[in-house]
Amino acid sequence: MKTLFQPLQMGALELPNRILMAPLTRSRAEDGHVPSSLMAQYYAQRASAGLIIAEATMVMEGNSSFWHEPGIYSEAQIAGWRETTDAVHAAGGRIFLQIWHGGRACHPLLNEGKQPVAPSPLPIVDDEVHTPEGKKPYVVPLELRDDEIPDIIEGFKQAAINAKAAGFDGVEVHGANGYLLDEFLRDGSNQRTGSYGGPIENRARLMLEVLAAVSEVFGSDRVGLRISPLNSYNSMIDSDPIGLCVWLATQLNEYNLAYLHVMRSDFAQQQTGDVITPIRANYKGIIVGNMGYTAAEATTAIDSGRVDAVAFGVSFLANPDLPKRFEIGAELNAPDPATFYSQGAAGYTDYPTLSEGA
């Protein structure tokens, strides 16, 4: 496991290990999407990660996709997140904020009646959304006009400004899992014409414009991007995911990002393929692999040069001291899915560490 504990220069940051904490929605924010003191405790417990990537966080008011997810558009939210960054830094950690627009995955019942927006008026059809009134079908989104898109880009830029004010070491732009930027990127959800639809260079335009805007705030060496070319979650598909990966990886070389975070597979196993190989062949920067890695496979993937680091999700959720457990080969705590999106400390900050006798 020594490979996992080799330092890594990731953009402007030097990481002490290559075990990253993946962004995980946990729905523990307070009213007004304000990050809570409990969240600060949760992240500080996991500060031994090479880098913590905090959960998907709303860049703009009115685009909630989950109940009680955090935002970064108000002064109260900035102050709430400052408590988290201070706690993580005090524990010796490093933390990026994942900034995000939910797109068509939003719902009027979560946003005071506001209709969601998307590249095309195509709803999510294979799932339901949790709302204050129980599970509900997703609704048909409004198609964003080209003249509305600059406001989205500005929303991401302001979110980066606010994240910097909140003390984050950088930001990860969420371009995965069927949310707004991913909806524009993949042709199954983007059926528009004009400068933001059609060929890949148009479908990727919004994502690249967001990266450029956010990089003006932090510097590109403190900006990451997460993509999920194969993931069918939220009714997503692309007709040529490998071609998309090759094109995007090549274009991203111009951006000098801290890293490219690649979700390598599909939650539902509906779409299969190897996206890491074509990305590695065409991308010159740091690649973070994600989805289903064990410590042993992560070590092999890094040793072979396929990826430079690995982000762990559920295993970090249940094991605050995951790097230590990997280092000594200790048994892992089992996660409790019933508490993934519940409220309170249960299944959140009460997973034991080795020092507590786990």
Summary of the structure (lengths in Angstrom):
residues: 358
radius of gyration: 19.0
end to end distance: 20.9
largest distance: 59.5
contacts: 1288
relative contact order: 0.15
helix: 37%
strand: 17%
